[in-house]
Amino acid sequence: MISSFAYVFDERLAERKYEREVVRLEAELARHYIGGHIARLTLFRKPKETIEDLVREGAKYLIFVGDDSTMLRQMSYLPDLGVTLGIIPMIGTSILAPLMGVKMGLHSVSAIASRLTTDVDIGTVGDRYFLTDVIIPDTRAELDVEGRFRLRPTEGGTIMVANLVEHSSTDGLLDVAVRVAAPPRRFPWQRPQPSPETRLQLSQGAIRSTEIVTLTVDGQALQGTNFGIGIKQKKLRLLVGKGRKI
Amino acid sequence: MAFNFNGKPDPTMDEVPVPSYVPAPAAPVTPPITVIAKGVRIEGDFGGEGDMRIEGEVSGKLTVGGTLTVGQDANIKAEIKTSAAVVFGKIEGNITAEKRIELKSTANIVGDVKTATLTVEPGAKINGNMTIGGGNAGAGATK
């Protein structure tokens, strides 16, 4: 039997402290008849090759087991694979899980088994995709919006271009926020800055800087001076739970 | 998972995935508010369908589908077309509002004003022509 489900396990789940949880998860998947190939990400093999192998072998649903970064680290090429993506959050906390209506740990399996899907927009920066956001911290870079106007923080600030926003994940627009007072909180326990925020939306634009800037794209660093940004509407299909917010 | 005749799961048959597609929850009907905060500069042909609040700098052309609010610290050098406007700060350029313009006591407009209804608080400054009411009605006035 070739299962249409395949699971990509984060390398951290190989740690002894997760051993029991992983065994219980595999049993839970079998109990819901959604068992499938399991690939464990390792340092010694490129994740892209591992994931492309799973798709070549017939996977239609690719489930990332770990935390948000387990899937987001691979997001730059996933939308082109034509598969439905899901998550089973097992490590730490998850920002994606509540948006996707998926519970933590073993409780997420029933949502996966229900095969409820929704299509969401996917952002592009340069030649790669992003699901959540692009952040340019502490910058004077200029944001050219659709060739019509240019925006920049006069004394420097943080530019954030978000794709996956509650209740607007299929509108074909990216949400831009510019914070000029301070960069986003460095530690989770710090309170967010109450400073006013610039907010607007765009479907296409470019980030331009005279100096090399470091962008954080889905949590991954990217360096350069010029980046085109855009959005592909309903390009990505996600497995979601009933309580989804996207 | 398919079942065979004795009621047990049949491992030789593939599961029967019946994907149910659900559209995303509906987006809010009202267009989002665009905010240009202090410390941000915009140059060019800028605009938006919904309401807009400007506290920063804008130069060029500004087209707003909803109500434009110009904050006290805003610095606008633009040709403005909007549905309605509430002005606390300085505008250099002509402003046309389909419905109404409210000039607060701190407002300072250097340019022509054209609108159906104009409300001016004591202390507001206008240096330009005013056309109030529908069509081409209105006379030039300087305050």
Interface residues (C-beta under 8 A of the other chain):
Chain A: M1 I2 S3 S4 Y33 I34 K60 Y61 T84 S114 R115 L116 T117 T118 D119 V120 R148 F149 R150 L151 R152 P153 T154 E155 G157 H167 S168 S169 T170 D171 D175 V178 V180 A181 S195 P196 E197 T198 R199 L200 Q201 V240 R244 K245 I246
Chain B: M1 P9 P11 T12 M13 D14 E15 P17 V18 P19 S20 Y21 V22 P23 A24 P25 A26 A27 P28 P32 I33 T34 V35 I36 A37 K38 G39 V40 R41 I42 E43 G44 D45 F46 G48 E55 G56 E57 G60
